[in-house]
Amino acid sequence: MTARLPASTIPDAVSSAAGRAPIYVTRPLMPPLRDFLPYLERIWASGILTNGGPLHAQLESALCEYLGIDYISLFSNGTLALLTAIQALRISGEVITTPYSFVATAHSLLWNGIKPVFVDIDPGTLNMNPDRIQAAITPRTTAIMPVHCYGTPCDVERIERIADDYGLKVVYDAAHAFGVRRGGRSILRHGDLSVLSFHATKVFTTFEGGAVVCSDAKTKQRLDRLKNFGYVDEVTVVAPGINGKMNEIQAACGLLQLEHIDDALQRRAEIARVYRDRLGTVNGIHFLPFAVDVKANFAYFPILVSRPYRRTRDELYAHLRARGIFARRYFYPLVSDFPMYRELPSADHTNLPVATDAAERILCLPIYPSLSEAEQETVIRAIVTD
């Protein structure tokens, strides 16, 4: 089973010319269905489907323990989690962010009436370049929203020093960073808030879903109220909230996922190792360097394609698709190239040379726990010899 994609991204073929099943860039972790049934039986027995039920509470507690964090507020999807995180910190005006991300990052700002200000990325990590932040700060700047792209940690110390110097909030889009640690400490503990996605394409999934990680009980209380219309009790509403609550079936899926997550992450690491071993000597195929002292989650396997490889990135993309291999150009085009952003002064390509170059060369290869050795060999052969 694969995650359903937006109509514009559904492959135009479902099998290769050779009749093989398609190999997608990702597939969700699907534990045995029989293991899910006891959770469903608990839901049916309780009659509680949503509004912070027992499985919801259990998943929050389990995630805090597994991730090594203090507080977490679960949401029905990651975009609502981003929107609510911004509301919770009362962010306004302008927010400095990256053009090299999924559109939800910038959309969450626009939906809150905030102007995104794009800065370029670091060529080694493809994360926001801290050297570019200070020049983008104006009297209207209230926050910085970096992204831990592909699960690689941002330069959190430098970003937070800048934020402290200028009195800015920091909200990390940590959609890719489930389980990532640096120096033995969760990367989610940095910034004022970190936002996770539990979409079906992510390392850890609740079908749809997301969460906001925070460090104090007061902020969690505000998040919990905002995602439930601003209610405090039956007759008291203290904020113009939204309906962002995770339901009990999503929470049950998350609890089941946690039972298998360590094995899934290990399998991802093995797949990444094989790609590096087999593709590392191919001229024109480049990898992002390993981050120092980081426990990675291998959420993605990006390569950068350039001369002297015999095909351009787009030619390789088409070549793989013709063979039923649906690699993805994450992230192309840049968020800043979409119509609602391209007229912003910060969206000009001369302001974003590294991001522009990366978007033209990036290709993410299939990586997921159920990817078989034979399927990975098919991908590698298509790149190396076909």
DORO-452193 format. One line per 5 residues: number of its first residue (from 1); for each residue x, z, y of N, C-alpha, C. Coordinates in steps of 0.05 Angstrom, whole numbers. Layout:
<padrens>
NUM> X/Z/Y/X/Z/Y/X/Z/Y ~ ...
</padrens>
This chain:
<padrens>
1> 17/0/-24/0/0/0/18/0/25 ~ 11/-16/45/26/-17/69/9/-8/92 ~ 22/1/114/8/9/138/-5/-16/150 ~ -29/-14/160/-42/-37/173/-30/-40/201 ~ -21/-64/207/-8/-69/233/-27/-82/252
6> -22/-80/279/-38/-95/298/-40/-124/290 ~ -62/-137/298/-67/-164/289/-44/-183/296 ~ -32/-178/320/-11/-196/329/15/-193/312 ~ 17/-172/296/41/-168/281/37/-172/251 ~ 13/-179/242/8/-183/214/23/-209/205
11> 39/-206/184/54/-230/175/36/-253/168 ~ 45/-278/174/29/-301/169/31/-311/140 ~ 46/-295/124/47/-301/95/48/-274/81 ~ 37/-274/57/37/-249/42/54/-251/16 ~ 67/-273/12/85/-275/-11/105/-296/-5
16> 127/-295/-18/148/-315/-14/142/-340/-30 ~ 158/-361/-24/154/-386/-38/159/-382/-68 ~ 176/-363/-74/182/-358/-103/161/-341/-117 ~ 140/-333/-102/119/-317/-114/124/-287/-115 ~ 147/-278/-103/152/-250/-102/133/-236/-83
21> 128/-210/-89/113/-194/-70/129/-192/-44 ~ 116/-191/-21/131/-189/4/146/-163/6 ~ 168/-164/20/184/-140/25/182/-134/55 ~ 167/-113/62/163/-106/90/185/-88/100 ~ 186/-86/127/207/-69/139/204/-40/131
26> 179/-32/125/174/-5/117/149/-4/100 ~ 147/17/84/123/24/70/120/54/70 ~ 96/64/73/92/93/75/99/106/48 ~ 109/131/50/113/147/26/86/155/15 ~ 80/147/-10/54/152/-22/58/168/-48
31> 57/195/-46/59/211/-70/36/205/-90 ~ 38/215/-114/16/210/-133/-11/218/-123 ~ -31/201/-126/-58/207/-116/-69/233/-128 ~ -62/238/-154/-73/262/-167/-63/287/-152 ~ -40/286/-139/-30/309/-125/-45/314/-99
36> -59/294/-89/-74/296/-65/-102/308/-70 ~ -112/305/-94/-139/314/-100/-144/343/-97 ~ -125/361/-104/-130/390/-99/-134/397/-70 ~ -120/383/-52/-123/387/-24/-151/379/-15 ~ -161/356/-25/-187/347/-19/-208/366/-29
41> -204/377/-53/-222/397/-64/-224/421/-46 ~ -202/430/-35/-202/453/-16/-218/446/8 ~ -216/422/19/-231/414/42/-261/414/36 ~ -268/402/13/-297/401/5/-308/430/1 ~ -291/447/-10/-301/474/-15/-304/490/11
46> -287/485/30/-289/500/56/-310/488/74 ~ -315/462/72/-334/449/90/-323/446/118 ~ -297/451/122/-284/449/148/-268/423/149 ~ -275/406/168/-262/380/169/-242/378/193 ~ -246/394/214/-229/391/237/-230/417/253
51> -223/416/279/-223/439/297/-205/462/287 ~ -180/455/279/-161/475/272/-167/490/247 ~ -173/476/225/-180/488/200/-156/500/186 ~ -161/511/162/-140/525/147/-116/507/140 ~ -120/482/133/-98/465/126/-82/457/151
56> -96/454/173/-83/449/199/-64/471/205 ~ -73/496/203/-57/519/208/-33/521/189 ~ -39/515/163/-18/516/143/4/495/149 ~ -4/471/157/16/450/163/33/458/187 ~ 20/469/208/36/478/231/58/497/223
61> 50/517/207/69/537/198/91/525/180 ~ 83/507/162/103/495/144/122/477/159 ~ 112/463/180/130/445/195/149/462/212 ~ 140/484/223/159/501/239/182/510/221 ~ 175/518/196/196/527/178/214/504/170
66> 203/482/162/219/459/152/237/448/174 ~ 226/445/198/241/432/220/259/451/235 ~ 255/477/231/271/497/246/264/498/275 ~ 239/500/281/229/501/308/211/525/312 ~ 204/532/336/188/556/342/158/551/342
71> 149/530/356/121/524/358/116/494/356 ~ 93/487/345/85/459/343/55/457/346 ~ 46/436/360/17/431/363/12/403/351 ~ -6/402/331/-11/377/317/-32/361/332 ~ -29/334/330/-47/316/343/-56/294/324
76> -78/280/331/-88/259/314/-71/235/314 ~ -55/230/335/-35/209/334/-13/215/355 ~ 9/201/353/32/206/370/28/199/399 ~ 11/178/404/7/170/432/-9/191/447 ~ -30/203/434/-44/225/447/-26/249/451
81> -7/253/433/12/275/436/29/270/461 ~ 38/245/465/54/239/489/37/243/514 ~ 13/232/514/-4/235/538/-9/265/545 ~ -13/281/524/-19/309/529/5/325/537 ~ 28/317/526/53/331/534/58/327/564
86> 53/304/574/57/298/603/37/315/619 ~ 12/316/610/-8/333/623/0/362/623 ~ 10/371/600/16/400/597/37/409/617 ~ 56/391/623/78/398/642/71/391/671 ~ 47/380/675/37/372/702/56/353/715
91> 66/334/700/84/314/710/69/293/727 ~ 82/283/748/69/264/765/90/246/778 ~ 82/228/796/101/213/812/116/192/795 ~ 142/196/792/159/177/777/173/191/754 ~ 176/177/732/191/188/709/211/167/700
96> 236/176/697/257/158/688/256/156/658 ~ 256/131/648/254/127/619/269/102/611 ~ 268/95/585/283/73/574/265/49/569 ~ 275/25/573/259/1/567/261/-6/537 ~ 279/7/523/285/0/495/270/20/477
101> 245/15/473/228/33/457/202/18/450 ~ 185/32/435/158/22/430/142/26/456 ~ 122/9/460/107/9/486/93/36/492 ~ 87/52/471/73/77/476/88/95/495 ~ 115/94/495/131/111/512/123/106/541
106> 125/82/551/118/76/578/88/77/583 ~ 72/68/564/43/69/567/33/97/572 ~ 45/117/559/36/144/563/40/153/592 ~ 60/142/605/64/147/634/43/133/651 ~ 39/107/646/21/92/661/-8/103/659
111> -16/112/635/-42/123/631/-46/150/647 ~ -24/163/653/-25/187/668/-21/182/698 ~ -21/157/706/-18/150/734/10/154/745 ~ 30/151/727/58/156/733/73/130/733 ~ 91/126/752/108/102/753/132/105/735
116> 135/88/715/160/88/699/183/76/715 ~ 206/88/713/230/78/725/250/74/702 ~ 257/48/697/273/42/674/303/43/681 ~ 318/55/662/348/54/665/359/43/639 ~ 384/33/641/396/19/619/405/39/597
121> 412/28/574/418/43/551/448/42/545 ~ 457/61/528/484/62/519/489/42/496 ~ 510/26/497/514/5/477/520/16/449 ~ 530/41/447/536/52/422/513/65/407 ~ 494/76/422/471/89/410/444/75/415
126> 443/59/435/418/46/445/398/66/456 ~ 408/90/461/392/110/475/397/108/505 ~ 380/122/521/384/123/550/412/131/557 ~ 424/116/576/452/121/585/451/142/607 ~ 461/166/603/460/186/624/474/178/650
131> 494/160/648/508/150/671/489/136/691 ~ 466/127/681/448/111/698/425/128/710 ~ 424/153/702/400/169/710/401/177/740 ~ 423/187/749/424/198/776/417/178/797 ~ 427/153/794/422/133/814/392/125/815
136> 377/132/794/348/125/792/331/147/803 ~ 342/170/809/326/193/819/318/188/848 ~ 293/193/855/283/191/882/267/217/888 ~ 258/220/913/242/244/919/217/247/902 ~ 208/225/890/183/225/875/188/230/845
141> 213/231/837/220/235/808/213/264/800 ~ 199/267/778/192/293/768/202/299/740 ~ 209/278/725/217/282/697/234/259/687 ~ 246/264/664/260/244/648/248/243/621 ~ 243/218/611/232/215/584/251/197/567
146> 270/209/554/288/193/536/275/190/509 ~ 287/172/493/278/167/466/302/170/447 ~ 298/186/425/319/187/404/316/162/387 ~ 327/140/396/321/114/384/333/112/355 ~ 316/104/336/323/102/308/331/129/296
151> 324/151/310/331/177/301/359/187/309 ~ 373/170/324/400/178/335/396/196/359 ~ 407/220/359/403/239/381/414/228/407 ~ 398/232/428/408/226/455/431/245/463 ~ 444/239/485/464/257/496/449/279/511
156> 438/298/495/420/318/506/433/337/526 ~ 458/343/522/471/362/541/473/349/569 ~ 482/324/570/485/312/596/458/307/610 ~ 438/299/594/411/295/605/400/321/616 ~ 404/342/602/393/368/611/408/379/634
161> 434/374/637/449/382/660/438/368/685 ~ 433/342/683/422/327/705/395/338/712 ~ 378/343/692/351/353/697/352/380/711 ~ 370/397/703/373/423/715/382/421/744 ~ 401/403/749/411/399/776/390/390/796
166> 371/373/786/351/362/803/323/374/800 ~ 321/394/783/295/407/779/275/390/765 ~ 284/374/745/266/355/731/258/366/703 ~ 235/359/694/227/364/667/239/343/648 ~ 242/350/623/251/331/603/232/331/579
171> 220/308/574/203/304/550/216/283/532 ~ 224/291/509/236/273/490/215/259/473 ~ 216/233/473/200/217/454/217/218/428 ~ 209/235/410/223/239/385/208/227/361 ~ 194/205/366/178/192/346/194/185/321
176> 220/179/325/237/171/302/253/194/291 ~ 251/218/302/271/238/297/262/261/279 ~ 242/256/262/233/278/244/256/287/226 ~ 262/313/226/282/324/208/311/320/217 ~ 315/307/239/343/302/248/354/328/260
181> 379/334/252/393/357/261/421/349/271 ~ 430/364/291/458/361/300/471/388/302 ~ 494/391/289/506/417/288/490/437/274 ~ 473/428/255/456/446/239/431/455/254 ~ 426/445/278/403/453/294/385/429/299
186> 359/434/298/340/413/302/343/400/329 ~ 344/373/329/345/359/355/319/363/371 ~ 298/372/358/272/376/371/272/400/389 ~ 292/416/388/294/441/404/303/436/432 ~ 311/411/438/321/404/465/298/395/483
191> 303/398/509/283/389/529/261/409/532 ~ 242/403/550/219/421/553/199/417/530 ~ 196/391/522/179/385/499/191/362/484 ~ 186/361/458/193/338/441/167/328/427 ~ 164/302/426/139/291/415/145/274/390
196> 132/281/368/135/267/342/112/248/337 ~ 118/228/321/97/210/311/96/213/280 ~ 72/215/270/68/216/241/52/191/231 ~ 56/169/246/44/144/238/52/135/210 ~ 37/118/199/42/109/171/69/95/168
201> 81/85/190/107/72/189/130/92/191 ~ 125/118/195/146/137/201/155/151/175 ~ 178/164/177/191/178/155/171/198/142 ~ 157/213/159/137/233/151/111/224/163 ~ 90/222/146/65/211/156/41/228/148
206> 22/228/166/-5/240/160/-26/218/163 ~ -20/194/154/-35/169/158/-31/161/187 ~ -46/172/205/-40/172/234/-33/201/240 ~ -21/206/263/-16/234/270/8/237/288 ~ 11/260/299/33/266/317/34/295/323
211> 53/303/339/57/332/346/73/334/370 ~ 69/357/384/86/365/406/101/391/399 ~ 127/391/401/143/414/395/150/428/421 ~ 147/455/422/153/470/446/166/496/437 ~ 175/511/457/191/535/451/178/561/458
216> 153/561/468/141/586/475/111/585/470 ~ 99/608/466/71/611/458/52/602/481 ~ 60/606/506/43/599/528/39/568/530 ~ 61/554/526/59/525/527/43/514/503 ~ 47/526/480/31/518/457/1/522/462
221> -5/545/474/-33/550/481/-45/529/499 ~ -29/521/519/-39/500/537/-42/473/523 ~ -23/467/506/-26/442/490/-51/443/472 ~ -55/465/459/-78/468/441/-104/466/456 ~ -105/476/480/-130/474/496/-134/446/506
226> -112/433/515/-115/406/526/-124/386/504 ~ -116/390/479/-124/371/458/-152/376/448 ~ -164/398/458/-192/405/450/-210/407/475 ~ -208/386/492/-225/384/515/-221/405/537 ~ -200/421/534/-196/443/553/-211/468/548
231> -223/470/524/-239/494/517/-222/518/512 ~ -231/541/522/-220/567/515/-238/582/495 ~ -264/581/500/-284/591/482/-309/575/486 ~ -331/584/475/-356/568/475/-365/560/502 ~ -360/576/522/-371/572/549/-350/568/570
236> -325/567/563/-303/566/583/-286/541/578 ~ -284/524/599/-267/501/599/-248/504/623 ~ -222/503/618/-202/509/639/-186/485/647 ~ -189/462/634/-174/438/641/-189/413/632 ~ -184/390/645/-197/366/636/-182/355/611
241> -188/367/588/-174/360/564/-184/334/551 ~ -174/329/527/-180/305/512/-185/314/483 ~ -196/295/467/-200/301/438/-176/290/423 ~ -156/306/419/-131/297/405/-125/312/380 ~ -145/326/369/-141/344/346/-135/329/320
246> -117/340/305/-112/330/277/-133/341/259 ~ -144/324/241/-165/334/223/-153/345/197 ~ -169/356/180/-160/370/156/-149/350/135 ~ -160/326/134/-150/307/114/-122/298/122 ~ -117/293/148/-91/287/157/-71/310/151
251> -80/334/157/-63/357/151/-57/360/122 ~ -76/354/104/-71/355/76/-50/334/68 ~ -52/310/79/-32/290/74/-4/300/82 ~ -3/313/105/23/323/114/34/344/95 ~ 18/362/85/27/383/67/38/370/41
256> 24/349/32/33/336/8/60/321/13 ~ 62/309/37/86/295/44/110/314/44 ~ 106/338/53/128/357/54/139/364/27 ~ 122/362/6/131/367/-21/151/347/-30 ~ 151/323/-18/168/301/-27/189/292/-7
261> 189/304/17/204/293/39/234/293/34 ~ 245/314/21/274/314/17/283/292/-2 ~ 268/287/-23/274/265/-41/273/238/-26 ~ 253/236/-9/249/211/6/273/206/25 ~ 281/227/39/304/224/57/330/217/42
266> 333/229/18/357/223/2/356/193/-7 ~ 333/183/-14/331/155/-22/337/137/1 ~ 327/144/25/334/128/49/364/127/54 ~ 377/150/50/406/151/55/420/133/35 ~ 411/132/10/424/115/-10/420/86/-3
271> 397/78/6/392/50/14/410/43/38 ~ 412/60/57/429/55/80/458/52/72 ~ 467/68/53/495/67/44/500/39/31 ~ 481/30/14/485/4/1/486/-19/22 ~ 469/-18/42/470/-38/63/497/-38/77
276> 507/-15/83/533/-13/97/556/-23/79 ~ 555/-16/54/575/-25/35/575/-55/32 ~ 552/-67/29/549/-95/22/550/-114/47 ~ 541/-104/70/540/-121/94/563/-115/113 ~ 579/-95/108/599/-86/126/621/-106/131
281> 625/-125/113/647/-145/116/636/-172/125 ~ 610/-173/131/599/-199/140/605/-203/169 ~ 620/-223/176/627/-228/204/602/-233/221 ~ 600/-219/243/577/-223/261/554/-204/256 ~ 555/-188/234/535/-168/229/547/-140/236
286> 535/-126/255/546/-101/264/526/-79/260 ~ 536/-55/255/520/-31/253/524/-13/277 ~ 504/4/282/508/26/301/526/47/288 ~ 544/59/303/562/79/291/546/104/283 ~ 557/118/262/545/144/255/550/164/277
291> 530/180/284/533/201/304/548/224/291 ~ 565/237/306/582/259/296/565/284/291 ~ 569/297/268/556/322/262/526/321/262 ~ 515/298/253/486/294/253/476/291/224 ~ 455/305/218/440/300/193/419/280/200
296> 423/255/192/405/233/199/381/232/180 ~ 360/218/189/337/214/171/335/185/161 ~ 352/167/171/352/139/163/324/127/164 ~ 311/132/187/284/122/192/284/91/194 ~ 306/80/204/309/51/207/337/43/198
301> 340/17/192/367/6/188/370/-18/206 ~ 380/-13/231/383/-35/250/411/-48/246 ~ 411/-75/249/436/-90/251/435/-105/277 ~ 458/-111/288/461/-128/311/475/-154/303 ~ 462/-176/309/471/-202/300/485/-217/323
306> 509/-227/318/523/-242/339/542/-261/325 ~ 555/-279/341/576/-296/331/598/-279/319 ~ 611/-287/298/610/-314/285/590/-316/262 ~ 570/-299/261/550/-302/239/537/-330/243 ~ 530/-342/220/522/-370/221/495/-375/232
311> 479/-354/236/453/-357/248/450/-338/272 ~ 433/-346/291/425/-328/312/407/-306/300 ~ 402/-286/316/383/-265/306/356/-277/299 ~ 346/-294/317/319/-305/312/319/-324/288 ~ 341/-339/284/343/-356/261/344/-339/235
316> 358/-317/236/359/-299/212/332/-287/207 ~ 318/-279/228/291/-268/226/273/-288/212 ~ 273/-313/221/257/-334/209/265/-340/180 ~ 291/-340/176/302/-345/149/292/-324/129 ~ 292/-299/137/283/-277/120/253/-279/115
321> 238/-285/136/208/-287/133/201/-310/114 ~ 216/-331/115/210/-354/96/214/-346/68 ~ 229/-324/63/234/-314/36/218/-289/30 ~ 198/-284/47/180/-261/42/192/-234/49 ~ 212/-235/67/225/-210/76/218/-206/105
326> 202/-186/111/191/-182/138/207/-161/153 ~ 232/-168/160/248/-152/178/234/-152/206 ~ 241/-133/223/228/-132/249/249/-130/272 ~ 242/-142/294/260/-142/318/252/-118/335 ~ 259/-94/324/254/-69/340/278/-64/357
331> 278/-68/384/254/-71/400/258/-97/417 ~ 240/-116/412/239/-141/426/210/-150/428 ~ 202/-158/452/217/-157/477/219/-128/487 ~ 235/-124/508/236/-98/521/209/-91/533 ~ 203/-65/533/179/-55/546/177/-66/574
336> 200/-66/588/200/-74/616/194/-104/620 ~ 193/-119/598/186/-148/601/156/-153/598 ~ 140/-133/591/111/-137/588/98/-139/616 ~ 75/-152/618/64/-158/644/59/-134/662 ~ 51/-112/650/45/-88/667/69/-75/678
341> 93/-83/669/118/-70/678/138/-89/692 ~ 136/-115/686/158/-133/693/162/-136/723 ~ 142/-129/740/145/-131/768/158/-106/781 ~ 162/-86/765/176/-62/776/205/-69/782 ~ 216/-59/804/244/-65/810/263/-57/788
346> 257/-35/775/275/-25/754/274/-42/729 ~ 254/-60/727/251/-77/703/268/-102/704 ~ 281/-107/726/297/-131/729/320/-131/709 ~ 325/-153/696/345/-154/675/373/-148/686 ~ 378/-152/711/404/-145/722/408/-115/723
351> 386/-100/722/388/-71/720/391/-61/692 ~ 387/-79/672/385/-71/644/402/-90/626 ~ 427/-94/632/442/-114/617/446/-106/588 ~ 451/-81/582/456/-73/554/430/-75/538 ~ 409/-65/550/383/-66/536/374/-95/531
356> 379/-112/550/371/-140/547/387/-153/525 ~ 413/-147/524/430/-158/502/422/-148/475 ~ 417/-122/473/409/-110/448/383/-122/438 ~ 363/-125/456/337/-136/447/340/-164/436 ~ 360/-179/445/364/-207/435/379/-207/409
361> 392/-185/400/409/-185/377/400/-167/354 ~ 380/-149/360/373/-128/340/355/-139/318 ~ 359/-129/294/341/-135/272/341/-111/253 ~ 318/-100/248/315/-77/230/308/-87/202 ~ 325/-79/182/321/-88/155/302/-69/140
366> 290/-78/118/273/-61/102/287/-35/92 ~ 274/-13/97/284/13/86/260/32/83 ~ 256/40/58/235/59/52/240/69/24 ~ 229/93/17/236/105/-9/230/88/-34 ~ 209/72/-33/202/57/-56/215/29/-58
371> 232/23/-38/247/-2/-40/265/-2/-64 ~ 261/-21/-82/276/-21/-107/304/-33/-103 ~ 322/-28/-122/348/-40/-121/347/-70/-121 ~ 328/-81/-137/325/-110/-138/315/-122/-111 ~ 297/-108/-99/287/-117/-72/309/-116/-51
376> 324/-94/-52/346/-92/-32/367/-114/-38 ~ 372/-120/-62/391/-142/-69/380/-168/-59 ~ 354/-173/-60/342/-197/-49/347/-199/-19 ~ 344/-177/-5/349/-176/24/378/-183/30 ~ 396/-169/16/425/-173/20/434/-201/14
381> 424/-212/-8/431/-239/-15/422/-259/6 ~ 398/-255/17/388/-273/37/405/-273/63 ~ 418/-251/68/435/-249/91/463/-259/86 ~ 473/-253/62/502/-259/56/506/-287/45 ~ 488/-297/27/494/-322/14/474/-344/18
386> 449/-338/22/429/-359/24/433/-377/49
</padrens>
